[in-house]
Amino acid sequence: MELLPLLCLCLLTRSGITSDQLNKPTVITVEGGTDAVLPCSLSTKENIEFKLFDWKKDAQKDDGLKEVFLYDAGIHYNNGRDGQSEEFKGRVSHFTEEVKHGNASIIIRNTKISDSGEYTCDFPRLQPPQIFHIKLVVDPVLKDRRRENIPGKGPEKTSVM
């Protein structure tokens, strides 16, 4: 019976999924307005140029999953594919040269607070299928306002009589 947990761990490791990925998502934290790289790479580093991978975001309410980025054998949202959720259009891309090395990571440009949430990177056609979980936290940009609107500290005003 002691070999069963070890066998399970070996199978999970061989498939590219670690026990850590099964239990909790990878957390990425960025400041609003900056770019965020959401990592997703196969441990086998196999070429995925002709494979399918699909990035989705769990909706905050009951409106289902949001389509972030879909890649299918070279066809994706930035070169003619329809179906991407409106809030991600023109802001999400992948690393073209890295796909040859099993890297399906994406970059979300000009992040917004509303981008915060749970994302999945899914390889539904691989055997076994693989899903990676990422949590994106977009922190608000806090401006230094110590010099703004302080009586007597602003620009001098001249009065006209």
VOKE-362544 format. One record per residue (C-alpha): residue number from 1; residue in one letter; x, y, z. Coordinates in pm, 1 decimal. Layout:
N
+-----+---+----------+----------+----------+
:   k : r :        x :        y :        z :
+-----+---+----------+----------+----------+
: NUM : A :        X :        Y :        Z :
...
+-----+---+----------+----------+----------+
//
This chain:
161
+-----+---+----------+----------+----------+
:   k : r :        x :        y :        z :
+-----+---+----------+----------+----------+
:   1 : M :      0.0 :      0.0 :      0.0 :
:   2 : E :    292.9 :    236.9 :     54.3 :
:   3 : L :    379.0 :    223.0 :   -315.4 :
:   4 : L :     41.5 :    359.5 :   -428.6 :
:   5 : P :    104.2 :    724.3 :   -324.0 :
:   6 : L :    450.5 :    708.1 :   -479.5 :
:   7 : L :    307.9 :    567.2 :   -802.5 :
:   8 : C :     45.5 :    843.8 :   -815.2 :
:   9 : L :    313.0 :   1108.7 :   -762.3 :
:  10 : C :    527.2 :    958.5 :  -1038.4 :
:  11 : L :    233.7 :    954.8 :  -1281.5 :
:  12 : L :    142.2 :   1314.5 :  -1201.1 :
:  13 : T :    501.0 :   1427.7 :  -1236.9 :
:  14 : R :    535.2 :   1242.3 :  -1568.1 :
:  15 : S :    218.9 :   1411.9 :  -1700.4 :
:  16 : G :    360.6 :   1754.7 :  -1618.4 :
:  17 : I :    122.4 :   1823.9 :  -1331.8 :
:  18 : T :    264.9 :   1862.7 :   -984.3 :
:  19 : S :     74.3 :   1813.1 :   -662.1 :
:  20 : D :    122.4 :   2185.1 :   -596.4 :
:  21 : Q :    -71.0 :   2270.0 :   -914.4 :
:  22 : L :   -353.3 :   2039.8 :   -810.8 :
:  23 : N :   -398.8 :   2214.2 :   -476.9 :
:  24 : K :   -360.0 :   2582.7 :   -547.6 :
:  25 : P :   -314.0 :   2822.5 :   -838.7 :
:  26 : T :      4.4 :   3011.0 :   -913.0 :
:  27 : V :    -47.8 :   3371.0 :   -797.9 :
:  28 : I :     72.6 :   3659.1 :  -1014.9 :
:  29 : T :     50.0 :   4012.0 :   -870.4 :
:  30 : V :     94.3 :   4325.7 :  -1081.5 :
:  31 : E :     20.0 :   4694.0 :  -1050.6 :
:  32 : G :   -270.2 :   4826.7 :  -1257.7 :
:  33 : G :   -167.9 :   4968.2 :  -1594.0 :
:  34 : T :    133.3 :   4736.3 :  -1625.8 :
:  35 : D :    163.2 :   4413.2 :  -1824.3 :
:  36 : A :    110.2 :   4069.8 :  -1669.5 :
:  37 : V :    261.2 :   3743.2 :  -1792.6 :
:  38 : L :     46.7 :   3443.0 :  -1705.3 :
:  39 : P :    270.6 :   3133.8 :  -1714.2 :
:  40 : C :    169.7 :   2806.2 :  -1874.2 :
:  41 : S :    434.6 :   2558.6 :  -1990.2 :
:  42 : L :    438.3 :   2185.9 :  -2042.0 :
:  43 : S :    709.8 :   2016.4 :  -1840.6 :
:  44 : T :    781.3 :   1796.8 :  -2143.4 :
:  45 : K :    869.3 :   2110.1 :  -2345.8 :
:  46 : E :    709.1 :   1942.7 :  -2647.6 :
:  47 : N :    634.5 :   2151.7 :  -2956.0 :
:  48 : I :    274.3 :   2277.2 :  -2933.8 :
:  49 : E :    267.0 :   2476.9 :  -3261.4 :
:  50 : F :      3.7 :   2239.9 :  -3399.3 :
:  51 : K :   -183.1 :   2180.9 :  -3072.8 :
:  52 : L :   -475.5 :   2354.7 :  -2902.5 :
:  53 : F :   -453.2 :   2557.6 :  -2584.2 :
:  54 : D :   -727.6 :   2771.6 :  -2438.6 :
:  55 : W :   -701.7 :   3047.0 :  -2176.3 :
:  56 : K :  -1021.0 :   3130.7 :  -1988.8 :
:  57 : K :  -1109.5 :   3351.1 :  -1696.1 :
:  58 : D :  -1363.5 :   3247.4 :  -1436.2 :
:  59 : A :  -1640.7 :   3503.8 :  -1438.8 :
:  60 : Q :  -1697.3 :   3710.1 :  -1125.0 :
:  61 : K :  -2073.1 :   3652.2 :  -1143.0 :
:  62 : D :  -2295.1 :   3397.5 :  -1315.3 :
:  63 : D :  -2201.7 :   3489.1 :  -1673.4 :
:  64 : G :  -1986.7 :   3180.6 :  -1732.7 :
:  65 : L :  -1623.5 :   3163.8 :  -1841.1 :
:  66 : K :  -1464.8 :   3449.9 :  -2033.1 :
:  67 : E :  -1260.3 :   3366.7 :  -2339.6 :
:  68 : V :   -914.0 :   3521.9 :  -2297.7 :
:  69 : F :   -695.6 :   3358.0 :  -2564.1 :
:  70 : L :   -748.6 :   3052.5 :  -2784.6 :
:  71 : Y :   -469.5 :   2904.5 :  -2994.1 :
:  72 : D :   -540.7 :   2620.4 :  -3236.3 :
:  73 : A :   -254.9 :   2510.7 :  -3462.2 :
:  74 : G :   -141.3 :   2867.6 :  -3526.3 :
:  75 : I :   -484.6 :   3029.2 :  -3554.1 :
:  76 : H :   -571.9 :   3263.0 :  -3266.4 :
:  77 : Y :   -761.1 :   3581.2 :  -3178.8 :
:  78 : N :   -491.0 :   3813.1 :  -3305.7 :
:  79 : N :   -494.2 :   3666.1 :  -3657.6 :
:  80 : G :   -858.5 :   3614.3 :  -3746.5 :
:  81 : R :  -1026.4 :   3385.5 :  -3495.0 :
:  82 : D :  -1357.2 :   3512.3 :  -3350.1 :
:  83 : G :  -1495.4 :   3461.2 :  -2999.3 :
:  84 : Q :  -1264.0 :   3650.5 :  -2766.1 :
:  85 : S :  -1432.5 :   3830.1 :  -2475.2 :
:  86 : E :  -1457.6 :   4201.6 :  -2547.0 :
:  87 : E :  -1250.1 :   4319.3 :  -2249.0 :
:  88 : F :   -943.8 :   4125.4 :  -2369.4 :
:  89 : K :   -949.2 :   4227.1 :  -2738.0 :
:  90 : G :   -625.8 :   4391.9 :  -2845.0 :
:  91 : R :   -460.0 :   4337.2 :  -2504.6 :
:  92 : V :   -364.6 :   3967.9 :  -2500.1 :
:  93 : S :    -96.3 :   3788.0 :  -2696.7 :
:  94 : H :    127.4 :   3484.7 :  -2669.9 :
:  95 : F :    500.6 :   3429.7 :  -2718.5 :
:  96 : T :    513.1 :   3303.3 :  -3076.8 :
:  97 : E :    865.1 :   3160.4 :  -3068.6 :
:  98 : E :    812.1 :   2991.5 :  -2731.8 :
:  99 : V :    527.8 :   2767.1 :  -2854.5 :
: 100 : K :    792.9 :   2540.4 :  -3011.2 :
: 101 : H :    919.6 :   2471.7 :  -2658.8 :
: 102 : G :    584.2 :   2390.9 :  -2495.1 :
: 103 : N :    527.1 :   2743.9 :  -2366.0 :
: 104 : A :    164.3 :   2863.3 :  -2385.4 :
: 105 : S :    214.5 :   3164.4 :  -2158.0 :
: 106 : I :     27.2 :   3482.9 :  -2244.0 :
: 107 : I :     74.9 :   3850.6 :  -2171.9 :
: 108 : I :   -211.7 :   4081.7 :  -2077.6 :
: 109 : R :   -118.7 :   4441.6 :  -2156.5 :
: 110 : N :   -234.4 :   4747.7 :  -1963.9 :
: 111 : T :   -395.0 :   4546.8 :  -1682.3 :
: 112 : K :   -708.0 :   4670.1 :  -1508.4 :
: 113 : I :   -849.4 :   4590.5 :  -1165.5 :
: 114 : S :  -1126.2 :   4398.3 :  -1346.6 :
: 115 : D :   -860.6 :   4159.3 :  -1487.2 :
: 116 : S :   -807.7 :   4022.5 :  -1135.1 :
: 117 : G :   -936.7 :   3668.5 :  -1094.0 :
: 118 : E :   -883.4 :   3299.1 :  -1164.2 :
: 119 : Y :   -754.5 :   3191.6 :  -1504.8 :
: 120 : T :   -707.2 :   2848.4 :  -1658.6 :
: 121 : C :   -473.9 :   2735.4 :  -1935.5 :
: 122 : D :   -622.3 :   2420.0 :  -2080.7 :
: 123 : F :   -473.9 :   2162.9 :  -2320.1 :
: 124 : P :   -793.6 :   1961.2 :  -2381.4 :
: 125 : R :   -658.0 :   1738.7 :  -2660.1 :
: 126 : L :   -340.6 :   1623.6 :  -2485.2 :
: 127 : Q :   -339.0 :   1278.7 :  -2329.2 :
: 128 : P :   -393.8 :   1316.2 :  -2044.3 :
: 129 : P :   -556.2 :   1661.2 :  -2076.1 :
: 130 : Q :   -373.6 :   1925.1 :  -1873.2 :
: 131 : I :   -510.8 :   2233.9 :  -1701.1 :
: 132 : F :   -301.6 :   2498.6 :  -1526.2 :
: 133 : H :   -455.5 :   2740.2 :  -1274.6 :
: 134 : I :   -336.5 :   3099.1 :  -1234.9 :
: 135 : K :   -468.2 :   3368.9 :  -1003.5 :
: 136 : L :   -406.6 :   3723.1 :  -1123.3 :
: 137 : V :   -414.8 :   4005.0 :   -868.6 :
: 138 : V :   -410.2 :   4356.5 :  -1015.4 :
: 139 : D :   -333.6 :   4609.2 :   -743.8 :
: 140 : P :   -467.0 :   4962.8 :   -780.2 :
: 141 : V :   -217.3 :   5230.8 :   -869.5 :
: 142 : L :   -186.9 :   5464.0 :   -576.2 :
: 143 : K :    -74.1 :   5809.4 :   -678.3 :
: 144 : D :    138.7 :   6015.6 :   -446.1 :
: 145 : R :    -97.4 :   6302.9 :   -372.7 :
: 146 : R :     86.6 :   6455.3 :    -80.7 :
: 147 : R :    152.7 :   6774.6 :   -275.8 :
: 148 : E :   -196.2 :   6812.1 :   -420.8 :
: 149 : N :   -474.3 :   7030.0 :   -278.3 :
: 150 : I :   -289.7 :   7142.2 :     33.4 :
: 151 : P :   -393.3 :   7494.7 :    134.1 :
: 152 : G :   -100.4 :   7732.7 :    111.0 :
: 153 : K :    121.5 :   7473.5 :    -63.6 :
: 154 : G :    -13.9 :   7500.4 :   -417.1 :
: 155 : P :     77.2 :   7747.1 :   -689.7 :
: 156 : E :     47.4 :   8107.8 :   -584.3 :
: 157 : K :   -263.4 :   8284.1 :   -699.2 :
: 158 : T :   -259.1 :   8642.7 :   -810.7 :
: 159 : S :   -561.1 :   8860.6 :   -765.2 :
: 160 : V :   -668.0 :   9118.2 :  -1016.1 :
: 161 : M :   -837.9 :   9434.2 :   -886.9 :
+-----+---+----------+----------+----------+
//
